[in-house]
Amino acid sequence: MKEQKIILKIEVLIAAIIITFGIFIGLATKANASSYKDDLINKGQLTIGLEGTYKPYSYRSDGKLTGFEVDLGKALAKKMGVKAKFVPTKWDSLIAGVGASKYDIVLNNITQTPERKKVYIFSKPYIYSRYALISSKKNKINNLKEVKNKKFAEGTGTNNEILAKKYKATIVSSGDFATSLSLIRQGRVNGTINAAEAYYAYAKSNKVSDLHFKDLSKQVKPVKISALLNKKNKKLQGRINKALQTLRNDGTLQKLSKKYFGSDITKNPK
């Protein structure tokens, strides 16, 4: 009888251990089952913030949103098994919108900077943007050293503004590329530092004979352009990186680059 009681106690103890272990495994499985989709603002959608006014990155053609980062956003969402939803937003409030959870990512020629890395996280780079210095043909500026004390039209908080400030330019706020060029033509500013790709795209359908263009690749290294995310969305960051790598491997990224920029700027020039 005593032996039976001992055996019974052992069986109860084993049963309790099995149940406890089962609960632990269940909780662990549930935790592991959570995915990047839990980071998304809207179920089944990748909500993307962009300007929609910055050709060839994102702009409207016949009223329809298009551009390199629009096509990239659609391709990313497709690889991730969700739909792309675009939220056009003015530059001044675009980046802050990620922190306020207005969108999941920003695709808007965003540069990785030390300041931004303190607050946000980035995907792996998808292109490497070249800087250009644009001025009036009557008053050409060819070197960054010539920028000092001159008026430059730049978007607030952009990497272009950061570079212009570094070389002691006086900043005139301008959040739109075409507006910046108009300010140059009107003589209200001396120039603008911007993406060479944006200038090439503009020159395809607009007169530029009165403007002077200087590629700054020999003066400043091309910058890494990445998707910007909320710091808490690490799982989403991982999934975006996986999708980007797939698009790079299957040639989609290079194809889009050649379509909108006329060349492959997806590779690190180092």
Legacy VTK file of the C-alpha trace (Angstrom):
# vtk DataFile Version 3.0
C-alpha trace
ASCII
DATASET POLYDATA
POINTS 270 float
0.000 0.000 0.000
2.815 2.366 0.903
4.584 1.602 -2.381
1.369 2.288 -4.314
1.035 5.709 -2.655
4.631 6.564 -3.566
4.037 5.469 -7.171
0.827 7.527 -7.280
2.664 10.621 -6.021
5.375 10.144 -8.625
2.756 9.787 -11.379
1.006 12.982 -10.221
4.353 14.818 -10.153
5.234 13.616 -13.660
1.801 14.638 -14.912
2.233 18.111 -13.412
5.651 18.447 -15.044
4.246 17.372 -18.412
1.368 19.859 -18.154
3.720 22.670 -17.111
6.137 21.825 -19.908
3.241 21.720 -22.369
2.059 25.169 -21.291
5.619 26.505 -21.646
5.956 25.032 -25.150
2.566 26.452 -26.091
3.504 29.935 -24.936
6.858 29.730 -26.690
5.201 28.567 -29.891
2.684 31.396 -29.687
5.481 33.908 -29.149
7.430 32.519 -32.086
4.283 32.564 -34.230
4.115 36.355 -33.983
5.597 37.971 -37.064
6.358 41.275 -38.752
2.636 41.521 -39.559
2.049 42.348 -35.886
4.084 45.528 -36.474
1.858 46.741 -39.309
-0.488 49.658 -38.625
-3.213 48.199 -40.827
-3.716 44.459 -41.150
-2.657 43.111 -44.512
-1.188 46.466 -45.617
2.252 47.989 -45.796
1.551 51.682 -45.202
4.208 53.768 -46.936
4.896 57.465 -46.384
6.369 59.500 -49.263
6.173 62.984 -50.759
4.720 62.193 -54.157
6.246 65.384 -55.575
9.893 64.370 -56.020
10.547 62.987 -59.492
11.782 60.323 -60.220
11.393 58.944 -56.677
7.649 59.505 -56.309
5.452 61.840 -58.351
2.177 62.035 -60.221
1.768 61.355 -63.927
-1.720 62.051 -65.297
-2.912 62.161 -61.715
-1.525 58.708 -60.909
1.170 58.182 -58.265
4.285 56.679 -59.839
8.068 56.672 -59.547
10.975 54.517 -58.428
9.969 54.328 -54.770
6.318 53.750 -55.650
7.221 50.723 -57.771
9.683 49.614 -55.093
6.979 49.872 -52.420
4.605 47.748 -54.488
7.324 45.144 -55.118
8.227 44.986 -51.411
4.595 44.556 -50.356
4.081 41.792 -52.920
7.118 39.867 -51.660
5.806 40.258 -48.122
2.336 38.984 -48.989
0.528 42.241 -48.210
-0.829 45.214 -50.169
0.940 48.563 -50.513
-0.859 51.675 -49.266
0.769 55.034 -50.038
0.323 58.138 -47.908
1.647 61.280 -49.689
2.906 63.721 -47.054
4.872 66.980 -47.063
8.551 66.541 -46.276
8.450 68.634 -43.085
6.214 66.102 -41.320
7.142 62.947 -43.219
9.814 61.464 -40.957
7.993 62.384 -37.735
5.007 60.419 -39.066
6.889 57.160 -38.557
7.347 57.958 -34.877
3.664 58.847 -34.637
2.725 55.531 -36.309
1.043 57.198 -39.285
2.813 54.750 -41.586
4.980 51.653 -41.323
7.898 52.888 -43.424
9.050 55.943 -45.338
10.415 55.562 -48.863
11.546 59.047 -49.841
15.243 59.179 -50.741
15.996 59.023 -47.007
19.663 59.069 -46.006
21.060 57.185 -43.037
22.496 59.813 -40.698
23.849 59.463 -37.123
21.124 61.837 -35.877
18.313 59.810 -37.424
19.778 56.531 -36.188
19.321 57.754 -32.623
15.547 57.894 -33.116
14.714 55.521 -35.978
15.935 52.315 -37.627
16.716 51.723 -41.289
16.498 48.944 -43.806
19.545 47.941 -45.793
20.291 50.502 -48.558
18.467 50.049 -51.843
20.254 52.783 -53.835
23.284 55.049 -53.447
22.364 58.627 -54.314
24.833 61.083 -55.845
24.953 64.717 -54.756
24.799 67.500 -57.332
25.380 71.228 -57.074
22.976 73.247 -59.232
23.376 76.964 -59.893
22.681 79.571 -62.552
24.722 79.324 -65.732
25.454 83.047 -65.374
26.911 82.527 -61.909
28.349 79.027 -61.884
29.322 77.246 -58.685
31.561 74.210 -59.164
32.986 73.487 -55.748
31.565 73.026 -52.279
34.137 75.486 -50.957
32.366 78.185 -53.010
29.104 77.606 -51.141
30.148 79.577 -48.054
27.851 82.539 -47.243
25.773 81.952 -50.383
22.013 81.393 -50.310
20.994 77.800 -50.969
17.466 76.434 -51.355
17.172 73.214 -49.340
14.462 71.094 -47.747
14.405 71.397 -43.965
16.107 68.431 -42.304
17.285 66.860 -45.563
20.765 65.463 -46.133
21.124 68.199 -48.785
20.551 70.873 -46.150
23.012 69.169 -43.793
25.719 69.231 -46.476
24.982 72.858 -47.418
25.186 73.886 -43.750
28.454 71.996 -43.351
29.964 74.263 -45.991
28.486 77.391 -44.357
25.689 78.182 -46.812
22.772 80.405 -45.800
19.686 78.198 -46.035
16.462 79.251 -47.724
13.751 76.685 -46.986
12.353 74.891 -50.042
10.678 71.505 -49.824
10.168 71.033 -53.568
12.860 70.446 -56.218
11.147 72.443 -58.982
10.615 75.332 -56.546
14.312 75.306 -55.666
15.211 75.626 -59.350
12.714 78.477 -59.749
14.378 80.319 -56.867
17.718 79.987 -58.668
16.238 81.346 -61.892
14.664 84.263 -60.050
17.996 85.116 -58.450
16.574 84.661 -54.967
19.153 81.978 -54.164
22.585 81.144 -55.542
21.987 77.442 -55.877
20.864 74.148 -54.398
22.495 70.880 -53.415
20.283 68.004 -54.434
20.225 64.477 -55.840
21.827 64.144 -59.264
19.089 61.648 -60.155
16.384 64.240 -59.513
18.117 66.675 -61.871
18.446 64.084 -64.644
14.763 63.231 -64.385
13.790 66.922 -64.413
15.998 67.607 -67.437
14.174 64.969 -69.490
11.048 67.088 -69.719
12.134 70.606 -68.739
14.470 73.268 -70.090
17.784 73.397 -68.200
19.963 75.382 -70.597
19.968 78.294 -68.120
21.195 76.096 -65.263
24.646 74.829 -64.376
24.946 71.258 -63.094
27.961 69.900 -61.207
28.179 66.251 -60.157
29.764 66.160 -56.694
30.735 62.471 -56.717
34.440 63.355 -56.619
33.909 65.751 -53.709
31.364 63.815 -51.633
30.715 60.089 -51.503
27.283 58.868 -52.645
24.932 58.313 -49.700
23.000 55.251 -48.585
19.269 55.506 -49.256
17.071 53.223 -47.126
13.571 52.673 -45.826
12.957 54.442 -42.495
11.090 52.617 -39.702
9.935 53.101 -36.131
12.572 51.834 -33.685
10.137 49.346 -32.144
9.456 47.564 -35.451
12.488 45.263 -35.533
10.553 42.328 -37.003
9.261 44.498 -39.826
12.796 45.750 -40.448
13.993 42.155 -40.795
11.214 41.286 -43.243
11.828 44.427 -45.322
15.513 43.508 -45.543
14.658 39.980 -46.650
12.311 41.298 -49.352
14.913 43.828 -50.521
17.529 41.105 -50.831
15.147 39.019 -52.924
14.448 42.002 -55.200
18.184 42.587 -55.517
18.911 38.931 -56.304
16.165 38.562 -58.922
17.172 41.764 -60.727
14.033 43.772 -59.908
15.919 46.482 -58.023
18.406 47.034 -60.833
15.616 47.045 -63.425
13.697 49.767 -61.562
16.874 51.800 -61.125
17.607 51.762 -64.858
13.981 52.578 -65.650
13.803 55.708 -63.495
17.451 56.849 -63.194
18.866 55.663 -66.506
21.581 53.638 -64.756
22.115 51.089 -62.000
22.719 52.994 -58.758
21.820 50.061 -56.502
25.418 48.966 -55.923
27.738 50.428 -53.307
30.445 52.387 -55.186
32.763 52.355 -52.111
LINES 1 271
270 0 1 2 3 4 5 6 7 8 9 10 11 12 13 14 15 16 17 18 19 20 21 22 23 24 25 26 27 28 29 30 31 32 33 34 35 36 37 38 39 40 41 42 43 44 45 46 47 48 49 50 51 52 53 54 55 56 57 58 59 60 61 62 63 64 65 66 67 68 69 70 71 72 73 74 75 76 77 78 79 80 81 82 83 84 85 86 87 88 89 90 91 92 93 94 95 96 97 98 99 100 101 102 103 104 105 106 107 108 109 110 111 112 113 114 115 116 117 118 119 120 121 122 123 124 125 126 127 128 129 130 131 132 133 134 135 136 137 138 139 140 141 142 143 144 145 146 147 148 149 150 151 152 153 154 155 156 157 158 159 160 161 162 163 164 165 166 167 168 169 170 171 172 173 174 175 176 177 178 179 180 181 182 183 184 185 186 187 188 189 190 191 192 193 194 195 196 197 198 199 200 201 202 203 204 205 206 207 208 209 210 211 212 213 214 215 216 217 218 219 220 221 222 223 224 225 226 227 228 229 230 231 232 233 234 235 236 237 238 239 240 241 242 243 244 245 246 247 248 249 250 251 252 253 254 255 256 257 258 259 260 261 262 263 264 265 266 267 268 269
